[in-house]
Amino acid sequence: MTRGQRVGYIRVSTTDQNTARQLDGIELDRVFEDKASGKDARRPQLQELLAYVREGDTVIVHSMDRLARNVDDLRRIVTELSGRGVQVEFRREGVIFTGEDNPMNTLLLTMLGAVAEFLRACL
């Protein structure tokens, strides 16, 4: 896999929330930022990111719940990206998805994604 761009994705739920600290200090070639709920994947900047990244790129997200707060969307997005040769790195969890079969990463993705979905539903 060739070294591509380091692309950041930042999401907060409301326009008055601050995004500055999510990927602070991380060198990135481009950043996509949404101020929208993570309940589904219909977010303009997420869709642009998905269309933008190419094989060899790395998508860096502060945490799994910033990418999606729906376990099905989270798994679909990560599977789609890694299947296209795009690495997905979650900083807080310390997990990187490369497309290689890693049962522990898959378990963490599913469990933490389910917790994020549950917490969103409880709010």
Secondary structure, 3 states (H helix, E strand, C coil): CCCCCEEEEEEECCCCCCCCCCCCCCCCCEEEEEECCCCCCCCHHHHHHHHHCCCCCEEEECCHHHHCCCHHHHHHHHHHHHHCCCEEEECCCCEEECCCCCHHHHHHHHHHHHHHHHHHHHC
